Amino acid sequence: MNIRQLLTDKFQAAMLAAGIPEDCGPVVTQARVAPAKKASFGDYQANGAMAAAKRMGTNPRELASRIVEHLDKGEMIEKAEIAGPGFINIHLSESWLARSLAAAEQSGRLNIAPAAEPQTVVIDYSHPNLAKEMHVGHLRSTIIGDALARLLEFQGHKVIRQNHMGDWGTQFGMLLAHLSDKLENNDAEVALADLEVFYREAKVRFDEEEGFDDRAREYVVKLQGGDPECLKLWQQFIDISISHSEEIYEKLNVTLKRSDVYGESQYNDDLPVLVQELLDHGIAVEDQGAVVVFLEEMADKEGNPSPMIIRKKGGGYLYSTTDLAAIRYRANKLNADRILYVVDARQSLHLQQAFTAARKAGFLPESVALEHCAFGTMMGDDGKPFKTRTGGTVKLSALLDEAVERAEKLVAEKNPDLDTDTCAEIARKVGIGAVKYADLSKTRTNDYVFSWEAMLSFEGNTAPYLQYAYTRVRSIFRRAGIQPGELKGEIHLGTAEERALAIRLCQFGEVLDQVAKDTFPHVLCTYLYELASAYMVFYEACPVLREGVPEEQKQSRLQLCDLVARTLATGLDLLGIEVLEQM
């Protein structure tokens, strides 16, 4: 259920019935219906009358009156009032809210209907370089992409995860030459246990060891030429490398699997074909030995087109070539309706060039959406990209281990009676959840400062606060000695706190639709925090298990409690964060 959309449909119909032309701004911009900012303004507000009146040259209050006259209130709207210069304040019917909550209580999906028109959505995210171990720079892409994948799947879309790993290129010649020597000593597994060390060893040999650089270049030629023995060696390196990423994904509770890996190497055979097609159609030209696409659509202020090199002078291919191949594969082989790239904001120009060139070349239908879900940088206290104290790259595995260790100390302090295994399990969920939520709760396009203290706090908009809120709700049922499935009776909203909580619960569907459309997970985080806060206010004002509470009221409030717990659990699960029955 999406309250905002239901109201929008009603107001669009009323505006047309009131004589507002169909091409008038407010109708096209969703009738300007939004949740009210203050309770005194009702539950929702519609301000389309003012914009329409300005366009039509008429009085906005008079136009608002006509809209209200033609508004089909049905069972949903108790009343619609005109305020100020033409705002329309909407008060939802208490009986309609109660019935909506009852339907959610009986529904396994909280009354969230699957998408009416499901799409095939390809999401490009995580993409570590298999020559190195995953570091904190991979965190944002991985968890933002996974949250979007989970949410879109929940809505009923077909989601195809594409982990575009760096598994090709000249650096692999150096790595394969080094690995071949290790294999002779039967210690490949040991050598690759730490990819950073392995890479540095290979780089030192390449720079300093006589003859090693020539061997490395020979491996590049063999690899690109499809030499079976070289490919076998390369595949072993890839398999061991991917296993490192899989360990991280498991720790992070991320849904990426080995079958989702579709690395650069997959497009190797298509690259010369693609370049030749662009040359044949006059979209690319040879320039000083290289092959370049000049994008007039992205010309600078002086009118100079934006150059995009797709083949180097020496014949090598670039990320731009691979990304073009990926776009047409995803559009034409995977039949994507929508392709999301969860990639660092610093790659904006590169992706804009790739998108523009792909459109220009006709590699995908106009109906296929290409979207760059850009994100900012994780910063340290010094305002610079997050590093170790010595200035090195922070391994993602080390960061996650530290999060769990810090959470375990915190949990043990708060509840020293917990047994070791229980404490460890709680610490795992709290620590990992804290790291993920601290990131997801920030507007993804912004940089943010990493802070252990802030993310592990049990107060404010944090994962531990929401996990604890869920635990508190579930503890009510343990104290009551009753299961949610045993609840009976109708839901009543007799107090302002119950009504406010009811409205928050009913807004879950519209929040999910907004995140799916705009790809900003922090909107869901904000909603969950506001829901938990509304629940705390409700719990303080509306006794549930206190002696003297009538049974009918107790049953009603327990149903509200259950809906809060289920909504929190569902919302956190869509973010990839686990809940706990006790903390």
N, C-alpha and C positions, 0 to 999 in steps of 0.2 A: 504494500500500500504506500502510495506517495501522496500525502495530503496536499502538498503544494501543487502537484500536477492536477489533482482532482478539482481544486479551487480554480486553478488557471483555466481549465476547460469550461467551468461554469461561467467565469467572468468573460472569457472570450465570446461565448455564446450570448451573454447578456449585452456586451458591447456592440456586437453586430446587430442584435435585436433593437438596441437603442439608436441605431442609425449611424454608427461610426463606420466609415469606409474600411473595407477589409485590408486595404494596403496601408492603413494608418499605422504608424510606429508601434503603439502599445500592443496591438493585436499580434504583430509579428514578434515582438519582444516578450512573449509569454505573459501578456496582460499585467506585468509588473506586480505579481503577487509574491509576498515574502513574509516570513515570520515577524510578528510585531516585536519591536525592541523593548517595549514596556507593557506590563500587564494591563495598564490603564487604557492602552490602545487596542485591546482585544487580543485575540490569538494570532491573527494574521492581518496584514494590511495590503490593500490594492491601491496603487496610486496612478494607474493608467489613465484615469479621467483627466488629470491635469495636463499630461503630455498630449492627449488627444484633443482637448479643448484648445490648446495653443495652436495645434496644427489646423483645427477647424475654425478658429477665430470665434469661439463661443465661451460662455461662462462655465468654468470648471465645476462649480458646485451644482449648477443646474444639470450639467452632463452627468455628474456622479449620481444625482437623484434619478435620472432616467435609467442609468445602469442598474441601480438597486431595484427599481420598479420591475425591470425585466429579468432580474436574477432569480434563477430556480434554486431556492434554498434547500428544498427537499428535507431529508432527515439530518443532513450534515450541518447546516448552518442555523444557529438559533436566531441570530439577528445580524444585520449589516447596517452600520451607522456611518453617516458622513461627518467628517471632522475637518477643521481648518479650511484650507483653500480647495479641498476636493479629495482628501484621503478617504478611503472607505475602510472602516475598521470591521473586521470579521470576527464574530464570536461563534465558536464551534458548539454544537449541541452536546450537552453532557451525556444524554442517552446514546448518541452516536459514538462518542468517545468510548463509553463503557462497552458497547457492542463490538467496537473495533478491537479493544483489548481482549475481550472474551474470545474473539476469533483468533487473535494472536496466541492466546493461551492454549487453544485447542490445536493450533497448527505447528507442525514440526519445523516450519521455516519462519515462525513469528509473523505469519500472514504476509510475508514478502513473496509476491508472485514472481515467477521467472520472467525474463525479458520477453516481451511480446514478439520481437523480431531479433532472435539471437544472431550474433555475428561470429565470424571466424577472426579471432584477434591473435596476431603474432606479437610476442613481447621479447625484445632483444635486451637481455640484462645479464649482469655479473661479469661475463667475459674476461676472466683472468688470462694472463699470458703464461702459457705452460712452460716457459723457460725459467719462471721464477715462482716462488711461493706466494700465496695470496697475502696482501697486506691491507692496512686500514683503508687505503684508497679504493679497494673493491667493496667495502662495506655498504656504502650508500646505494650503489647500483643494485647490489644483490638483494637488499631488504626492501627497497622501494619497489623494485620490479616484482619481487615475490608477493608483496602485499597487493599490488594491482592484479597479478595473475589470480590470486586466491579470490579476490572480490569479484572479478569478472566471471570466474567460473561459478561462484555462488549465484550470480545473476542468471546463469544458464547459457553463457556464451561458450563457444568452443575456443579454448585458449591453447595456443601452441607456443611453448617456451623455446627460445633459441639462445643457447649459450654460445655466443660467437667468440670462441677461444682463439687466442693467438697461438697457432700450432704450425706455422709455416714461416718461411723467410730465411734470409742469409744467416741469421744467428744460429740456426739449427745445424748448419755445417760445422761450426765450432763445437757445439754441444755434442753432436753425434760422434765427432772424432774423439772427443774426450771420453764419451761413454763406451766407445768400442775398446778403448784401452782398459777401462774398468771391467768390461765383460771378460776380457782375457784373464783377469784375476778373480773372476766369479764374485765380484762384490758390487754389482750394479745397485742392488736394493739398498745396501749400506750407503753407497755414494749419493743416491738420490733421496736419502732420508731427509736431508736438508738441502733444498733446491737452491737457496741463496749461496751456500758454500760451494755447491757444485758449479753454479754459474761463475762465481768468482775464480774458482780453480781453472775453468776452461778459458776465461778471459785472460788470466795471467799467462797461461800457456800460449794463447793466441798472440799476445803482445810481446812475449819474451823468449819463447822456445823456438829455436831455429827449425824451420821446416814445418812447424805445426800449422801455420797460417795457410800454407799451400795444401796441406791435407784437408783442412777445413773447407777450402774452396772446392776441392775435388768432391767432398761430400755434398756440397750444395748442388753441383752439377748432377751428381748421381741421384740425389733426392728428387730434383725437379725433372730428371729424365725417367723416373720411375724404376730405378734399379731395385730388384726384388730384395737383395740382402740389405741394402740401405733403408728401404721402406720397412723391413722387418725390425731393424734397429730403431728406426724412428718411432714405430708403433709401440715398441717396448717402453721407450722414453715417455710417450704420450700416456700409455696405460698407467704407469707409475705416477706420473704427474697428476693425472685426473683423480687418482685415489686420494691425493693430498687435498684436492678441492672438495671431494665427497666428504671427507672428514669434517671440513669446515661447515659444509652445508648441513650435515647432521647436527653439529653443535649449535648452529644458528636456527635450527628448526625451519630450514628452507626447503621448498619442494622440488628444487632442481635435481635431476637425475642424470646418469651417464647418457641415457638415450636422448636427452635434451641438448647434448653437446653437438654443435654444428660449426666446426671451426673453419678458419680461412682455407685450409687445405681442400675442403669439400668443393670449393669453387675453382680450383686450379685449372681444370680442363676447359672451363667456360671463359677464362680471362682472355686468351687470344681471339676467341670467337667474338666476344663482346667488343673488344677494341676494333676489330675489323669491321663489325657492323656499324660502329660509330663513324669510322672513316668512310665507309661506303655511302652513308647517308649524309655526309658532309657536316655532321655534328662535331666531330673531332677532326683536327688537322695536325700534320707534322710540323713541328716548330723546333728548329735547332737540334734535330735528331730525336726529340721526344714527341709523344703524342699528347695533345692538349685539347680540352674542351673549353672554349672561351664563352663564358656565360654573360650575354648582354643583359639578361634579366637581373643580374647582380652587379651591374656597372657601378663604379665609384662616382664621386661628385664631378669628376672631370670627364665622365663618360667612358672610361676605360673598362672593358669587360673583365669579369673575375676569372682568372685562369685556373683550370683544374687539370693537373697532370694525371693521366691514366696509364702511361707507360714511360719509364725513364729512358734516357738516351742509350743506356746499355742494354735495354730490353727488359728490365725488371718491372714488376707491377707494384702498385702501392695500395694503401688502405682504401683509397678512393675507388680503385678498380674492383677490389673485393666487395666493397659496400654496394656498388652498382649491381654487381652480380647477385648479391644477397637480396636486393630489392626486387629484382625481377623473378628470382626464385620464389620468394615469399608471396609475391602477387600472383604468379602464374602457375606455380607448382603446388604451393600450400593453399592457394585460393583465398588469400587474406582479404577481409573487408577493411581491416584497420591494422596498421603496423606501428607499434610503440617502441621507441628507442630510449631506454633508460640509461642515459649517457651524460657524463660530466658536462657542465655548461661551457667549459673551455673548448669543447668540440662543436660548438654551435655553428661556426662558419663552415667547417668541414661537412657537417650533416646538411646544412642548407644548400651547399654546392651539390652534394650527392642527390638530394631530393629534387632540386631544380633540374639537374642533368637527366635524372631518370624520367621525369615528366616530359622533358624536351625530347628525349629519345623514344618516348612511347613504350617504355618498359612496363608500364602498369596502367590499368584503366583509371580514368579521372575519378571514378567512384571510390577507389581505394584511398583511405586516409593514411598519410605519413605524419607521425607526430614525434617530435623530440621532447621527451620528458626530462628536461634538463635539471641538474641539481648542483648546489654549491659545494663548498669544501668544508671538511671537518677541521676546525682550527684548535690550536693549543692555547693555553693561557696567555701566551705572548702575542697572540693575534696572527700567528703564522701557521701554515699547514701542520697538522699534528705529527710530531716526530718523537723519537726516543730522546732521553736527556742528552745523549751524545750526538744528537742530530741525525740518527739513522732512521730507516724506515721501520715502522712498527708492524710486526707480523700479526695478522688477524687472529691466528690461533693463540698467540700470547695475550692479546687484548681480551679475548673471550675467557681464557683461563683466569686472568686476573679479576675479571668481572665476577666470576663464580666464587673465587677465593674471598673477595671483599664482601660479597653477599652472604657467604657462609659465616663470616665473623659477625656480621650484623644480625643475622637470624639467631645465632647462638647467644648473643648478648640479650636479645629480646625474649628468647624462650630457651633458657639453659636446660630445661627438662627434656628437650627433644632427643630421641635416640640418634645415633650417628647417621644411619641410612636416611632417615626422614629429613634430618637437617641438610644432608647433601642434596637430596632431591629438591627440596624447597629452594636451596641456594642456587641450584642450576636454573630453575625456572625464573627465579627473581633476577639473578645476574644477567642471564641472556635477554630476558624480557626488558630489563632496564636499559641495556645498550641499544636494543632495537627501537624501543619506544622513544628514547631521548632523541633519536634521529628522525623517526617517522612523525613525531609531534611537531617538528619544525617545518615551516613552509619550505618545500624542497628546493626552491630556487635560491634560497638564502644560504650563506655560510653560517656555521654555528660553532660555538666554543664547547669543546668536550670537557665535561666536569663530572668526576666520579661522585662527588658529594650531591650534586643536583639530581643526577639520574637515579641514584639509589635511595633518595629520600622517600619516606612514607607519607609525605605531605605534598600537596600541589599536583600539578598535571604530570604524573609519572606512572610508569608501569607498576611499581610496588603499591602505590596508592590504589590503583584500579584493581590489582590482584587482591589487595586486602579488602576492598569494598565488596568484591565478589564473595570472598571468604566469610565476611560478616553476614551477608544475606543468607548464605547456605547454612550458617550456624543457627539461624533462627529456626530452620526446619528440624535440625537435630535436637534443639531444645524443645521444640513442640512435639517431637516424636511422630512427625507426619511427613509423608512424601508428597511432592507437588501433584502427582497424579491422583491423589486421594482428595484433593480440594473440590469443593462443590459450592453451588450458589452463584448469584450474580455479583458483578463488580459494581460498587457504588462509589461515587466521587463526591462525598459530602463536604469536603474541606478544600480550601484553596491549595494546600500542599498536595493533596491527592490529585487534584485537577492538573496542577503544574507538572507533576510526575507523569500523569497519563499522557499529556501532550508531548512531553519529551519521548516517551516510549513510542508513541504513534509516528514520530518523525524519523524513525530509524530508516525506513524505506527511502525517503527523499534524500537523506544523507548519503546512502549508498549510491543512489542514482547520480548525485552530484559528484562524488568521488570518481565513479566510473566515467563520467563525461569529462571532467576537468583534470583527472589523474593527480589530485593532491591528497595524499593519505592523511595529512594533518587535520583535514576537515573531519574525518572519522574520529581521530584522537580527541579533538575538541569536543565533539558530540559525546563521546564516552565519558569524558571528564565532567561535562555538564550534567549528564544523566546520573553519574555517581554522586555529584554534589546535590542534585535535586532529591535523590534518594535519602541522603543524610538529613536534609531538611525535613523530609516527610517522616523519617524514622523518629526524629526528635519530637515532632508535633503530633504524630498519630500512633498511639500505642498499638502494638500488634498482639503481644502475648500477655500483657498486663491483666491482672485479675480485674474483673468487672467489665471488660470489653465484650459486648454482645457477640454471640457466635457468628451471626450473619456478617457483622463488621469485621470480625477476625478472619473469616474465610475470604472476604473481599480483599483485605489488606495483604493476606498471605499470597493471593494471586498476583497482586501488584509486585510483591517481593520476588516471586518466582519469575515474573516477566523481566524484572530488572536484572536478576542473575543470568537468565538466558541471553538477554540482549548484550550484557557485558561479555559473557563467554563467547558469543558469536562474533561480536565486534573485535575482540582481542584475537580470536582465532583467525579472522580475516587479515589481521596485521601480522600473523605468525607468532603470536604470544600465547603461552599456555597459562591456564588458571590453576588454582590450588584449592583443595578442600579445607586445608588448614595452613596457618602461617605462624 
